[in-house]
Amino acid sequence: MNVDLVTVDTNIRRIFIAEFHLSEDVSTPELWEYAGRFFPVGRSREWHDALMDLWCVTSDDKENWDALCSSAVAVRRI
């Protein structure tokens, strides 16, 4: 199901902080505001998948990388 629902988890939070040059102590409501501005109505699944792929490509979090990133992104990592 592709429900129009914005989600800001830990990894999406990291992406927003890095991409928008936000302070590490940015408030949750501020992050939700950013997410709401860029959320493409009717394309929730693609939006969240793209953010996770972005995290996988740009992250230096080696501890969680293998568990969170798809094999398709792993190929791009090489």
Phi, psi and omega in degrees: 000140183247073182278137178287089182222119178279134177233135176235096177266187183301317183289320177294322175303314180299319179298311182298317180300316181290312186288327181258007178054049180269160176290148178300335181260026177301143183283154178301316178301324177295319179296319178296326177296315177300313181300318179296328180293325187255358183290124180273107181305133180087359183225039183304311183301313181295321181297311181292320176299318181295320178295320178293320177297320177299315179300316181296322182285328187256348187286146171250018179277078185297330183297320184259353187302307184298323182286333188256340188259140182286162179296330178297320178287326179301325179295320180291337183289331184290000000 
